[in-house]
Each structure stands twice: as structure tokens, then as C-alpha cells.
Amino acid sequence: MAPPALRRFLPLCTALIAAAPLAVTTPASAQGTRSGAVNPRSVVFSIALEDQLLANLNFLPVAFVPASAPKPPTTTTTSSTTTTTPSTTLPATTTTLSAPARRTASRVTPVTLQRGHYVWRFSDLPPSLKASWHVGTLNVVLRGALMRFQAQHNLPVTGDMYPPTWLALVTAALRHQRSDETYNFVVVRRALPQRVWLYRNGKISFTTLANTGIAAAPTAPGTFTVYLRYVTTTMSGTLPDGKPYHDTGIPWTSYFNGGDALHGFIRSSYGWPQSLGCVEMPFVTAKILWPYTPLGTLVTVE
């Protein structure tokens, strides 16, 4: 079902911000000083640094571990003694970032691109989410994280990097303004009976029967970001047979892919294809889900 108005993305203030080299510069006078001494406007944008900052501020489902961070000990038990030895590995992604120069942990500012690796913050994340994120690349997970940051900092929520957002992100990193919200993720499964699962911090916290699109108007598979929300709205469009429809009072609506949305809808039954592409749920369960699908929430349709 089509939303009353599709989101319009704000144009980038400059094309250079999307094509900036993957590097960070800080004034020489700021290196080795307190993080607050760094001028946020001096930090050059890069996707790799965006990953690092959003991870450190808890907007990504991964955490960044600097190479200089102490490794946690592992305990080895023998028949007679228990010994503690330094750990040689950490559960991590396969990607390692390079740093412009070697510095001790105490001398690296929070907005300097560092050598290190990433670990998943939650153990039970769906494989589809893990497969969607790759450090240093534009991807839907990074986009969703940036949208959540923009929303929390009262910025236009575009999911695109533009100068005011970069300045706010760098400033938040310097001030260690970490998000305390849960990391939410929605999975819609089209296999019968069709259901919706809500993950909060890697754990399934809610599930409900749902309806997806019929063969003539299927719900497209993939991972998307919630970009438009209404407590109640009107949906209108054209049925597959060419007849118009105009449905008022549609509650608890979160658009995630064009005209496809999570929302409440009255049906005699749920769990099989009945919609025009949306993901329909009973009113009561749609109301429960809605607060956990803020702008930037990822929705995967399988």
C-alpha cells in the first residue's frame, strides 16, 4: 500500500563528503592531548571512521576493539591446577583497520582512525543481519545506524552523510555520548505460517502472526530501513484488478520499502499472503511492535 508521501532525501551539501579518502587528520597540536581539545571540524570523513564512531557510540551491532586494548585472560584448568594465560584471539570479524600512525591507547583521540577489529555485540543475531554488514562499505546496516543517530540528535533523517551529521557524530564521539537504546531488528518470514520476529539486543523478544503480499503484489525480500512512521494513517492506491482502494485509520505503521509497511489491519485470519505488499498484523500486536521500530530500524523479509 502506498504511503501518503514518500520521504525525500536531502541532497548532500557536497559530493566530496561521499568520495572523501579513507583517512583522518587532526591538528598536530591536538595529537596526544585530551580528546576535548580536538576541533571536530578538522576531522576528515571516511566510511571506515564512520563505522568506528557509530560502533563506539552503540549504534551498530558490532563493537570496535582497538589493537592496543588489553586482551582478556583465558582460564586453563588441569587436573591439579588452574592457570590464567593471555588470550591470543578474540571473536571478531575478518576485517582489520589500519591506522595512520602507531600511538599508545592513552594518546589516541576517539576520532582517530585506529588499528583494531570488530566483534559482534550480541551472540544470537540472525545470519541475514551479519551478512549485511562489512566494515568500510556503504551498506544497509550502516545506513540504519546513521538514521538512528540522526533521529536521536534531531537531525534530518536521511541515512546519508552530510556535513552537519558528520560534525554531530564527531562531537558525540569526543563527548562519549553513547546511545542507551536497545538495538532492534525485525525479521519477516514468508514461509507458512507467516510471522514477524522482533529482536532486541540479539534476543527474540516478541513474535506475531502476519500476512505478506499476494502473488500479484508480493512483499519483496531483502533488508531495508524503516524510513517513515505513523500512529495512524490513510492508505490508497490501485488493486491488481485496476480498482482503487482508500483505507482510513490504518494504525501503527512503519514504512520500510517504498509502499511496503509494517502495520495493523483487520483480517479474519493471519499467517498467509493477503496484502498488497505490506506486512499486516492484528491491531493489538502491531501496537506492541510499533514502539520498537523507530526510524532506521532494519527489517529483513525472508
C-alpha positions as CSV (number, residue, x, y, z in Angstrom):
1,M,0.0,0.0,0.0
2,A,1.3,3.4,-0.9
3,P,2.2,6.0,1.8
4,P,0.6,9.4,1.6
5,A,4.0,10.9,0.9
6,L,7.4,9.2,0.2
7,R,10.4,10.5,2.0
8,R,12.6,12.9,0.1
9,F,16.3,12.6,0.7
10,L,18.1,15.8,1.3
11,P,20.9,16.3,-1.3
12,L,24.5,16.1,0.0
13,C,25.9,19.5,0.7
14,T,29.0,18.4,-1.2
15,A,29.8,15.5,-3.4
16,L,33.3,15.3,-1.8
17,I,31.9,14.0,1.5
18,A,30.8,10.8,-0.1
19,A,34.1,10.4,-2.0
20,A,36.5,11.5,0.7
21,P,39.6,9.4,1.0
22,L,39.6,6.8,3.8
23,A,41.8,8.9,6.1
24,V,41.5,11.0,9.2
25,T,43.5,14.1,10.0
26,T,43.7,16.0,13.3
27,P,45.8,19.1,14.1
28,A,49.3,18.3,15.2
29,S,48.7,20.3,18.3
30,A,45.7,18.1,19.2
31,Q,47.6,14.8,19.0
32,G,48.4,13.4,22.4
33,T,46.1,15.9,24.1
34,R,42.7,15.5,25.8
35,S,40.0,14.4,23.4
36,G,38.1,17.6,24.0
37,A,41.0,19.7,22.6
38,V,40.3,18.3,19.1
39,N,38.4,20.6,16.8
40,P,35.5,18.5,15.4
41,R,35.6,20.4,12.1
42,S,39.2,19.2,11.5
43,V,38.2,15.5,11.3
44,V,38.0,14.3,7.7
45,F,35.1,12.0,6.8
46,S,35.7,8.4,5.8
47,I,33.3,5.4,5.8
48,A,35.8,3.4,7.9
49,L,35.9,6.1,10.5
50,E,32.1,6.4,10.4
51,D,31.9,2.6,11.2
52,Q,34.3,3.1,14.1
53,L,32.4,6.1,15.6
54,L,29.0,4.5,15.3
55,A,30.2,1.3,16.8
56,N,31.8,3.1,19.7
57,L,28.6,5.0,20.3
58,N,26.4,1.8,20.3
59,F,24.6,2.5,17.1
60,L,25.9,-0.6,15.3
61,P,25.5,-4.3,16.3
62,V,29.3,-4.5,16.5
63,A,31.9,-3.1,18.9
64,F,35.3,-1.8,17.9
65,V,38.3,-3.3,19.8
66,P,41.5,-1.2,19.3
67,A,44.6,-3.2,18.7
68,S,46.1,-1.5,21.8
69,A,43.3,-2.8,24.1
70,P,44.4,-5.4,26.6
71,K,43.3,-8.9,25.7
72,P,41.0,-10.7,28.2
73,P,42.6,-13.6,30.0
74,T,41.6,-17.2,29.4
75,T,41.5,-19.8,32.1
76,T,43.0,-23.2,31.6
77,T,42.1,-26.0,34.0
78,T,44.3,-29.0,34.6
79,S,43.8,-32.0,36.9
80,S,45.6,-30.2,39.8
81,T,45.9,-26.5,39.0
82,T,44.2,-23.6,37.3
83,T,46.3,-21.1,35.4
84,T,45.4,-17.9,33.7
85,T,47.1,-17.0,30.4
86,P,46.8,-14.1,28.0
87,S,44.2,-14.7,25.3
88,T,45.6,-14.9,21.7
89,T,42.3,-14.3,19.9
90,L,39.0,-12.5,20.2
91,P,35.8,-13.3,18.4
92,A,35.9,-10.9,15.6
93,T,35.0,-10.1,12.1
94,T,37.7,-10.8,9.5
95,T,38.3,-7.1,8.8
96,T,41.2,-5.2,10.4
97,L,41.6,-1.4,10.0
98,S,44.9,0.3,9.5
99,A,45.9,3.4,11.5
100,P,47.7,6.4,10.1
101,A,50.4,6.1,12.8
102,R,51.2,4.0,15.9
103,R,50.1,5.6,19.1
104,T,49.6,4.4,22.6
105,A,45.9,3.9,23.7
106,S,46.2,6.9,26.0
107,R,47.3,9.2,23.2
108,V,44.7,8.3,20.5
109,T,41.7,10.5,20.3
110,P,38.3,9.0,19.9
111,V,38.1,10.4,16.4
112,T,41.3,9.0,15.1
113,L,41.1,6.0,12.7
114,Q,42.7,3.2,14.7
115,R,44.1,-0.2,14.1
116,G,41.8,-2.9,15.5
117,H,38.9,-5.3,14.8
118,Y,35.2,-5.6,15.4
119,V,33.3,-8.1,17.5
120,W,29.5,-8.8,17.4
121,R,27.9,-7.3,20.4
122,F,25.1,-9.9,20.6
123,S,25.5,-13.7,20.1
124,D,22.1,-14.6,18.7
125,L,21.8,-12.1,15.7
126,P,20.2,-13.6,12.6
127,P,22.7,-14.6,9.8
128,S,20.9,-12.2,7.4
129,L,22.0,-9.2,9.6
130,K,25.6,-10.4,10.0
131,A,25.8,-10.9,6.2
132,S,24.6,-7.3,5.5
133,W,27.4,-5.5,7.3
134,H,31.0,-5.1,6.1
135,V,33.4,-2.5,7.6
136,G,34.4,0.4,5.4
137,T,31.5,-0.1,2.9
138,L,28.2,1.6,2.4
139,N,25.5,-0.9,3.4
140,V,22.1,-1.1,4.9
141,V,23.3,-1.8,8.4
142,L,25.5,1.3,8.4
143,R,22.6,3.3,6.9
144,G,20.2,2.2,9.6
145,A,22.7,3.1,12.3
146,L,23.2,6.6,10.8
147,M,19.5,7.1,10.6
148,R,19.1,6.2,14.3
149,F,21.9,8.6,15.2
150,Q,20.3,11.4,13.1
151,A,16.9,10.8,14.8
152,Q,18.4,10.9,18.3
153,H,20.3,14.1,17.6
154,N,17.3,15.9,16.0
155,L,18.9,16.0,12.5
156,P,17.1,15.4,9.2
157,V,16.9,11.6,9.0
158,T,18.2,10.8,5.5
159,G,20.5,7.9,6.1
160,D,23.1,9.8,4.1
161,M,26.2,11.5,5.4
162,Y,26.2,15.3,5.1
163,P,28.3,17.9,6.9
164,P,26.0,18.7,9.9
165,T,25.6,15.0,10.6
166,W,29.4,14.4,10.4
167,L,30.0,17.3,12.7
168,A,27.4,16.0,15.2
169,L,28.8,12.4,15.0
170,V,32.4,13.6,15.7
171,T,31.2,15.8,18.5
172,A,29.3,12.9,20.1
173,A,32.3,10.7,19.9
174,L,34.5,13.3,21.6
175,R,32.0,13.6,24.3
176,H,31.4,9.8,24.6
177,Q,27.7,10.2,24.1
178,R,26.8,6.6,23.8
179,S,23.2,5.5,22.9
180,D,21.5,3.6,25.7
181,E,18.7,2.4,23.4
182,T,18.4,-1.3,22.6
183,Y,19.5,-2.5,19.1
184,N,16.2,-3.6,17.4
185,F,15.9,-5.8,14.3
186,V,12.8,-7.2,12.7
187,V,12.5,-10.4,10.6
188,V,9.5,-11.1,8.4
189,R,9.3,-14.7,7.3
190,R,7.1,-15.5,4.3
191,A,7.1,-19.3,4.9
192,L,3.7,-20.5,6.2
193,P,2.5,-19.7,8.7
194,Q,3.9,-16.2,8.1
195,R,5.3,-14.5,11.2
196,V,7.2,-11.4,12.4
197,W,10.0,-11.6,14.9
198,L,11.4,-8.7,16.9
199,Y,15.0,-9.0,18.1
200,R,16.1,-6.7,20.9
201,N,19.9,-6.8,21.6
202,G,20.2,-10.1,19.8
203,K,17.3,-11.8,21.6
204,I,13.8,-12.6,20.2
205,S,11.5,-10.5,22.5
206,F,8.3,-10.7,20.5
207,T,6.6,-12.6,17.7
208,T,3.2,-12.5,15.9
209,L,1.4,-14.0,13.0
210,A,1.3,-11.7,10.0
211,N,0.2,-11.5,6.4
212,T,2.5,-10.6,3.5
213,G,1.7,-9.7,-0.2
214,I,-0.3,-11.9,-2.6
215,A,1.3,-13.2,-5.8
216,A,0.2,-10.2,-7.8
217,A,1.7,-7.8,-5.2
218,P,4.4,-9.7,-3.3
219,T,6.4,-8.4,-0.4
220,A,9.9,-8.0,-1.8
221,P,12.7,-9.9,0.0
222,G,15.8,-8.2,1.4
223,T,16.9,-5.9,4.2
224,F,15.5,-2.4,4.5
225,T,15.4,0.5,6.9
226,V,12.3,2.0,8.5
227,Y,12.0,5.5,7.0
228,L,8.5,6.8,7.7
229,R,6.1,6.1,10.6
230,Y,2.6,7.0,11.6
231,V,0.4,6.2,14.7
232,T,-2.5,6.1,12.2
233,T,-2.7,6.9,8.5
234,T,-4.6,6.5,5.3
235,M,-3.5,4.2,2.6
236,S,-4.7,4.4,-1.0
237,G,-3.8,3.0,-4.4
238,T,-4.9,0.6,-7.0
239,L,-5.8,-3.1,-6.6
240,P,-4.4,-5.7,-9.0
241,D,-7.7,-5.6,-10.9
242,G,-7.4,-1.9,-11.5
243,K,-9.9,-0.8,-8.9
244,P,-8.9,2.0,-6.5
245,Y,-8.8,1.5,-2.7
246,H,-8.8,4.0,0.1
247,D,-8.3,2.6,3.6
248,T,-8.5,5.0,6.5
249,G,-7.5,4.6,10.1
250,I,-4.5,2.2,9.4
251,P,-2.7,2.0,12.8
252,W,0.9,1.5,13.9
253,T,2.5,2.0,10.5
254,S,6.2,1.8,9.8
255,Y,7.2,2.0,6.1
256,F,10.4,0.2,5.2
257,N,10.5,-0.4,1.5
258,G,8.6,2.0,-0.8
259,G,4.9,1.4,-0.1
260,D,5.6,-1.7,2.0
261,A,5.0,-1.2,5.7
262,L,4.5,-3.0,9.0
263,H,1.0,-2.1,10.2
264,G,-2.2,-3.3,11.8
265,F,-5.0,-4.5,9.7
266,I,-8.3,-6.3,10.4
267,R,-8.5,-9.8,8.8
268,S,-10.4,-12.9,9.7
269,S,-7.1,-14.8,9.9
270,Y,-3.4,-14.3,9.8
271,G,-0.3,-16.2,8.7
272,W,-0.7,-16.3,4.9
273,P,-0.4,-13.9,1.9
274,Q,-3.4,-11.5,1.8
275,S,-1.9,-7.9,1.5
276,L,-0.7,-5.8,-1.4
277,G,2.9,-6.0,-0.2
278,C,2.6,-4.7,3.3
279,V,3.1,-6.8,6.4
280,E,-0.2,-6.9,8.2
281,M,-0.7,-7.8,11.8
282,P,-3.6,-7.8,14.3
283,F,-4.1,-4.3,15.8
284,V,-3.0,-5.5,19.3
285,T,0.3,-7.0,18.1
286,A,1.0,-4.1,15.7
287,K,0.7,-1.8,18.7
288,I,3.2,-3.8,20.7
289,L,5.7,-3.9,17.9
290,W,5.4,-0.2,16.8
291,P,7.5,1.4,19.6
292,Y,10.4,-0.8,18.7
293,T,10.6,0.2,15.0
294,P,11.9,3.7,15.2
295,L,13.5,5.4,12.1
296,G,16.5,3.4,11.0
297,T,15.3,0.0,12.3
298,L,16.3,-2.8,10.0
299,V,13.5,-5.0,8.6
300,T,14.5,-8.2,6.8
301,V,12.0,-10.0,4.6
302,E,12.9,-13.7,4.1
